[in-house]
């Protein structure tokens, strides 16, 4: 996400309950084995345990795939949805929660059998007819409808399904996914996705991954998107609008799809033209591009105020400048492929993407990273840059503030000065490679930096990431 966010500047076998009683002993045993004994099953937790967003995510299961079928009417802003989640129980599961805010649920099934459900705030509480046993896969289908509305984040900004004058700007960080589909909405649970989105003819719906097909029938256009790589729910999008689109394949074999609002097209064109060279440059620094697809969604959404690194295809509220393009695509490595385990570690996303901006400037005729660092360090101790430590901002209200971005990048620059360029860039590549398609923590990054450098850089990084106030120069 652009820095700071609010300024201008993320198993297919399923046992099914048979409609008739099967008497073959082996089949009966298999069916019984899919459900946990009633006395041993327990409810899944209503949250993933994140201190900043306690109700985001859920316990008791892990989702491997989302199949989302959506139909959105632009004029009425009405959404009809069907979500099919393939999941694995991590405990004997008597009931479980999904994150879903607003919208009317019309039905829930688990492995084809109707399930009881209730609503409790942002929680959709599902009680299956047969409790899934630990380690077993199961499939949940939720049908729903209504007018999705964005959620207001702790810092006062909107995220989720944000209506625009010609559709919707869909950007979920940190908690907006629940405004348009039921999910296990914490970065710890990543999954693959399929999207089938139907909109009125003349409009386009742009999601993550590769476009699998597009057709128009009876005045409605349906687009099918597939994201094979694991993705956190907050990185999903299905942005809708009247877009000019282009598709091409880079010389590295990456499928690019750009969608641009006509009102932003002239200003966006020279920046988007540089996307292939930006991806090549970042690949040289950080390692191979982690996905099969790339691109940009440039909307005209003046009320939003930010861009987001939606996986494979960042979404921009207006035509981006080059630094923003560099920033959001650096997130494809740092934040999207290597995801957070806890929101307090957000600097691992934003500090890295901000430092990518500094490096791009340094290597393309602009200010050096050292000059950028020095200008920031010159700010007085009472400046907002030093208001809280980036390694633990203290609350969800602070996760998109200047310290996370700028001081997070300064921590990386101090590491670079301490270990030298050769080792520093080896650390960045090793981090992206070791945690590719997975997760990371600050503690793991510090251990990796120490291992790769052979130096005790822990005290330095801990000072820049966790100490209160303005750190002393090393």
C-alpha positions in Angstrom: 0.0 0.0 0.0 1.2 3.5 -0.8 3.0 5.4 1.9 1.5 6.6 4.0 -1.7 4.9 3.1 -4.2 7.7 3.9 -2.2 10.5 2.3 -2.4 11.8 -1.2 1.2 11.1 -1.9 -3.7 -12.4 0.0 -7.6 -30.6 -2.0 -10.4 -31.5 -3.7 -11.6 -34.8 -2.2 -14.8 -34.2 -0.1 -16.9 -36.8 1.6 -20.5 -36.4 0.9 -23.5 -37.5 2.9 -25.5 -39.9 0.8 -29.2 -39.4 0.3 -29.9 -43.1 1.0 -28.5 -45.4 3.6 -25.5 -47.3 2.3 -25.0 -50.6 3.9 -21.6 -51.7 2.6 -19.3 -51.9 5.7 -16.4 -50.0 4.1 -18.6 -47.2 2.8 -20.3 -46.8 6.2 -17.0 -46.7 7.9 -15.8 -44.0 5.6 -18.9 -41.9 6.1 -18.7 -42.2 9.9 -15.0 -41.3 9.8 -15.7 -38.0 8.3 -17.6 -36.8 11.4 -16.1 -36.3 14.8 -17.6 -38.0 17.8 -20.1 -35.5 19.3 -18.3 -35.4 22.7 -14.9 -34.7 21.3 -15.8 -31.9 18.9 -15.4 -28.2 19.9 -16.3 -24.9 18.4 -13.6 -23.1 16.3 -12.4 -19.8 17.7 -14.2 -16.6 16.5 -10.9 -15.0 15.7 -7.4 -15.8 14.6 -5.8 -14.4 17.7 -4.5 -11.2 16.2 -4.1 -8.5 18.9 -4.9 -5.6 16.5 -8.0 -7.2 14.9 -9.2 -9.8 17.4 -12.2 -11.0 15.3 -10.4 -11.2 11.9 -9.9 -14.7 10.8 -11.2 -17.8 12.7 -10.0 -20.9 14.3 -10.5 -24.6 13.8 -9.9 -24.9 10.0 -7.7 -23.8 7.2 -9.1 -22.8 3.7 -7.3 -24.1 0.7 -9.6 -22.7 -2.0 -12.4 -20.2 -2.6 -14.8 -20.4 -5.5 -16.6 -17.1 -5.7 -19.6 -16.5 -8.1 -20.8 -12.9 -8.1 -23.3 -10.9 -9.9 -23.3 -7.1 -9.4 -25.9 -4.7 -10.7 -24.4 -1.2 -11.1 -27.6 0.8 -10.9 -29.0 -0.8 -7.7 -25.6 -1.7 -6.2 -27.0 -5.1 -5.5 -24.7 -8.1 -5.2 -25.7 -11.8 -5.4 -23.0 -14.1 -4.3 -22.2 -17.8 -3.9 -19.0 -18.8 -2.1 -17.7 -22.3 -2.1 -14.8 -22.9 0.4 -12.7 -26.0 0.5 -11.2 -26.3 4.0 -9.4 -28.7 6.3 -10.4 -29.1 9.9 -7.5 -28.4 12.3 -9.5 -29.8 15.2 -12.7 -31.9 15.7 -15.0 -29.1 14.8 -18.6 -28.9 16.2 -19.1 -25.4 14.6 -17.0 -22.7 13.0 -17.2 -19.0 12.1 -16.7 -17.2 8.8 -16.1 -13.5 8.5 -19.1 -11.8 6.8 -20.4 -8.3 7.5 -23.8 -7.1 6.3 -25.4 -9.0 3.4 -28.2 -11.5 3.8 -27.3 -15.1 4.0 -29.9 -17.3 2.2 -28.3 -20.7 2.8 -25.3 -22.7 4.0 -24.4 -26.3 3.3 -21.4 -28.3 4.6 -20.5 -31.2 2.3 -23.9 -30.8 0.6 -26.0 -31.1 3.7 -27.9 -28.1 5.0 -26.2 -26.5 8.0 -27.6 -24.3 10.8 -26.3 -20.7 10.8 -26.6 -17.6 12.9 -25.2 -14.1 12.7 -23.2 -12.4 15.4 -21.8 -9.0 14.3 -19.2 -9.8 11.6 -19.3 -13.5 12.4 -21.3 -16.0 10.4 -21.6 -19.0 12.8 -22.1 -22.3 11.1 -23.1 -25.6 12.8 -22.7 -28.5 10.4 -25.0 -31.5 10.6 -21.9 -33.7 11.0 -18.9 -32.3 12.8 -15.7 -32.5 10.6 -12.9 -34.6 12.2 -9.5 -33.1 12.6 -7.4 -33.4 9.4 -10.5 -34.0 7.2 -11.4 -31.8 4.3 -14.9 -30.4 4.0 -16.7 -28.0 1.6 -18.8 -25.1 2.7 -21.2 -23.3 0.4 -22.8 -20.0 1.3 -25.3 -18.1 -0.8 -25.9 -14.5 0.0 -27.2 -11.2 -1.4 -27.5 -7.5 -0.5 -25.8 -4.1 -0.9 -22.2 -4.4 0.2 -20.9 -1.4 2.1 -17.3 -0.6 3.0 -16.0 -1.0 6.6 -14.4 1.9 8.3 -10.9 1.2 9.6 -9.5 2.4 12.9 -7.8 5.3 11.1 -11.1 6.4 9.6 -10.5 5.3 6.0 -12.8 2.9 4.0 -11.9 -0.5 2.8 -13.8 -3.5 1.3 -16.4 -3.1 -1.4 -16.4 0.7 -2.0 -19.0 2.0 -4.5 -17.9 4.3 -7.3 -19.9 6.2 -9.9 -19.4 3.4 -12.4 -19.0 0.3 -10.2 -16.9 -0.5 -7.2 -13.3 -0.1 -6.0 -12.6 -3.3 -4.1 -9.6 -3.1 -1.8 -9.7 -5.1 1.5 -6.7 -4.2 3.7 -6.9 -4.9 6.5 -10.5 -6.2 7.1 -12.7 -5.4 4.0 -12.9 -8.9 2.5 -15.9 -9.7 4.8 -17.9 -6.9 3.1 -18.3 -9.0 -0.1 -17.6 -12.7 0.6 -17.5 -15.0 3.6 -13.9 -15.9 4.5 -11.3 -16.8 7.0 -10.1 -13.3 6.8 -6.6 -13.2 8.3 -3.3 -13.2 6.4 -2.3 -16.4 8.2 -4.8 -18.4 6.1 -4.0 -18.2 2.4 -5.8 -20.0 -0.4 -6.2 -20.2 -4.2 -9.2 -18.5 -5.8 -11.6 -18.8 -8.7 -13.8 -15.8 -9.5 -16.8 -15.8 -11.8 -18.2 -12.2 -11.9 -21.2 -11.1 -13.9 -21.8 -7.4 -14.6 -23.9 -5.4 -17.1 -22.7 -5.3 -20.7 -20.2 -2.5 -21.1 -18.7 -2.9 -17.7 -15.7 -5.0 -16.7 -14.9 -6.9 -13.5 -11.2 -7.3 -12.8 -10.0 -9.9 -10.2 -6.7 -11.6 -9.4 -4.6 -14.0 -11.4 -5.2 -15.0 -15.0 -8.3 -14.3 -17.1 -9.8 -17.7 -18.0 -12.6 -16.5 -20.1 -15.1 -13.7 -20.9 -18.5 -13.8 -22.6 -21.6 -11.6 -23.1 -25.1 -13.0 -23.2 -28.5 -11.2 -22.9 -26.9 -8.0 -21.9 -24.6 -9.4 -19.2 -20.9 -9.9 -19.3 -19.2 -12.7 -17.3 -15.5 -12.8 -16.6 -13.7 -15.8 -15.1 -10.4 -15.3 -13.2 -8.1 -17.9 -11.6 -5.4 -17.2 -9.0 -3.5 -20.4 -8.4 -1.0 -19.1 -5.9 -1.9 -18.8 -2.2 -3.5 -15.5 -1.4 -4.6 -13.7 1.8 -8.3 -12.6 1.7 -7.3 -9.0 2.0 -5.5 -9.1 -1.3 -8.5 -10.3 -3.3 -10.3 -7.9 -5.6 -13.2 -7.9 -8.0 -13.1 -4.2 -9.0 -15.9 -3.2 -11.4 -16.0 -0.3 -13.8 -16.0 1.0 -17.3 -12.4 0.2 -18.2 -10.1 0.3 -21.2 -8.2 -3.0 -21.1 -5.0 -4.3 -22.6 -3.3 -7.7 -22.4 0.2 -8.8 -23.3 2.9 -11.3 -22.1 6.3 -10.1 -21.0 9.5 -11.6 -22.2 9.6 -13.5 -18.9 6.3 -15.1 -19.6 4.2 -13.0 -17.2 0.6 -12.4 -18.4 -0.2 -8.8 -17.9 -3.7 -7.4 -17.8 -4.3 -3.7 -17.3 -7.7 -2.0 -16.8 -7.9 1.7 -16.8 -10.7 4.2 -16.3 -10.9 6.4 -19.4 -10.7 9.5 -17.1 -7.3 8.4 -15.9 -5.9 6.8 -19.1 -3.9 9.7 -20.5 -2.0 10.3 -17.2 -1.6 6.6 -16.5 -0.3 5.5 -19.9 3.4 6.5 -19.6 3.6 5.0 -16.1 2.0 1.7 -16.9 4.2 1.4 -20.0 7.1 1.0 -17.5 5.6 -2.0 -15.7 7.6 -4.7 -17.5 10.9 -2.9 -16.9 9.9 -2.3 -13.2 9.1 -6.0 -12.8 12.4 -7.0 -14.4 14.3 -4.6 -12.1 12.6 -5.9 -9.0 13.2 -9.5 -10.1 16.9 -8.8 -10.4 16.9 -7.5 -6.8 14.4 -9.7 -5.0 14.4 -12.9 -7.1 12.0 -14.3 -9.6 8.6 -12.7 -9.8 6.4 -14.9 -7.6 3.2 -15.1 -9.7 2.0 -16.0 -13.2 0.1 -12.8 -13.8 0.6 -9.0 -13.3 -1.0 -5.8 -14.2 -2.8 -2.8 -12.9 -6.4 -1.6 -12.2 -6.5 2.2 -12.4 -9.9 3.4 -11.3 -11.3 6.8 -10.8 -12.2 6.8 -7.1 -11.3 10.2 -5.7 -13.0 9.4 -2.3 -10.7 6.5 -1.6 -7.3 8.1 -1.1 -4.9 5.1 -1.6 -3.7 2.3 -3.8 -3.4 -1.3 -2.7 -1.2 -4.2 -3.7 -4.0 -6.6 -4.6 -2.2 -9.8 -5.6 -0.9 -9.9 -9.1 -2.8 -6.7 -10.1 -2.5 -3.6 -7.8 -5.6 -1.4 -7.7 -5.0 2.4 -7.8 -7.7 5.0 -7.0 -6.2 7.3 -9.7 -3.3 7.3 -12.2 -0.2 6.3 -10.2 3.1 7.9 -10.4 6.2 5.8 -11.0 7.2 5.6 -7.3 3.7 4.2 -6.5 4.0 1.6 -9.3 7.3 0.5 -7.9 6.0 0.4 -4.4 2.8 -1.7 -5.1 4.7 -4.1 -7.3 7.4 -4.6 -4.7 4.6 -5.8 -2.5 4.1 -8.8 -4.8 7.3 -10.1 -3.1 7.0 -8.5 0.3 3.4 -8.7 1.6 1.7 -10.8 -1.1 4.1 -13.8 -1.6 5.7 -13.4 1.8 2.7 -12.6 4.0 2.2 -11.4 7.5 1.7 -13.7 10.4 0.5 -10.8 12.6 -0.6 -7.3 11.7 1.9 -5.8 14.1 4.6 -6.9 11.7 3.2 -4.7 8.9 6.6 -3.0 8.5 7.7 -6.2 6.7 5.3 -5.2 4.0 5.5 -1.4 4.0 9.0 -0.8 5.1 10.3 -3.1 2.3 8.1 -1.6 -0.4 9.1 1.9 0.7 12.8 0.9 0.6 12.2 -0.4 -3.0 11.2 3.1 -3.9 14.5 4.4 -2.5 16.5 1.8 -4.3 14.7 2.5 -7.6 15.4 6.2 -7.3 19.1 5.5 -6.4 19.6 3.2 -9.4 17.7 5.4 -11.9 19.3 8.8 -11.6 17.4 10.1 -8.5 18.3 10.7 -4.9 20.4 8.0 -3.3 18.9 5.9 -0.5 21.5 7.5 1.9 20.3 11.0 0.9 16.7 10.0 1.5 17.6 8.5 4.9 19.6 11.6 5.9 16.7 13.9 5.0 14.3 11.8 7.2 16.8 11.5 10.1 17.1 15.3 10.2 13.6 15.6 11.4 13.4 16.6 15.1 12.6 14.1 17.8 9.1 15.4 18.2 8.3 14.7 14.5 5.6 12.2 13.8 8.2 9.9 12.2 9.3 8.9 15.7 5.8 8.7 17.2 5.9 4.9 17.6 8.1 2.0 16.7 7.4 0.4 13.3 7.9 -3.2 14.6 4.9 -2.9 16.9 2.8 0.2 16.1 0.6 -0.4 19.1 -2.9 -0.6 17.4 -4.7 -1.0 14.1 -5.0 2.7 14.0 -1.3 3.1 13.4 -0.4 0.4 10.9 -0.5 2.7 7.9 1.3 5.6 9.5 4.6 7.2 8.5 6.8 5.3 11.1 5.8 1.9 9.6 6.7 3.1 6.1 9.6 5.5 6.5 11.2 4.3 9.7 10.7 0.7 8.5 12.7 1.6 5.4 15.3 3.4 7.5 15.8 0.1 9.5 16.6 -1.7 6.3 19.0 1.0 5.2 20.8 0.8 8.6 21.1 -3.0 8.0 22.5 -2.3 4.6 25.1 0.0 6.0 26.1 -2.5 8.6 26.5 -5.6 6.4 27.4 -4.0 3.0 25.5 -4.1 -0.3 26.5 -7.6 -1.4 25.2 -9.2 1.8 22.2 -6.9 2.1 20.8 -7.8 -1.3 21.5 -11.5 -0.6 19.4 -11.1 2.6 16.5 -9.6 0.6 16.6 -12.4 -2.0 16.9 -15.1 0.7 13.9 -13.7 2.6 11.7 -13.7 -0.5 12.9 -17.2 -1.5 12.7 -18.9 2.0 9.1 -17.6 2.6 7.8 -17.7 -0.9 4.0 -18.4 -1.0 4.1 -18.5 2.8 4.5 -16.3 5.9 7.2 -14.5 7.9 7.8 -12.7 11.2 10.2 -10.0 12.2 12.0 -12.4 14.5 12.5 -14.7 11.5 13.9 -11.8 9.4 16.3 -10.8 12.1 17.6 -14.4 12.4 18.0 -14.7 8.7 19.9 -11.4 8.5 22.3 -12.5 11.2 22.8 -15.9 9.5 23.4 -14.5 6.1 25.7 -11.7 7.3 27.5 -13.6 10.1 27.1 -10.4 12.2 25.1 -9.7 15.3 22.7 -7.2 13.7 19.9 -8.1 16.2 20.6 -5.1 18.5 20.7 -2.7 15.6 17.4 -3.9 14.1 15.7 -4.1 17.4 16.6 -0.5 18.1 15.2 0.7 14.8 12.1 -1.5 14.9 11.2 -1.4 18.6 12.8 1.4 20.5 10.6 4.4 21.4 11.6 7.8 20.1 14.3 8.8 17.7 17.1 6.2 17.6 20.7 7.2 17.9 22.8 6.7 14.7 25.0 3.6 14.7 
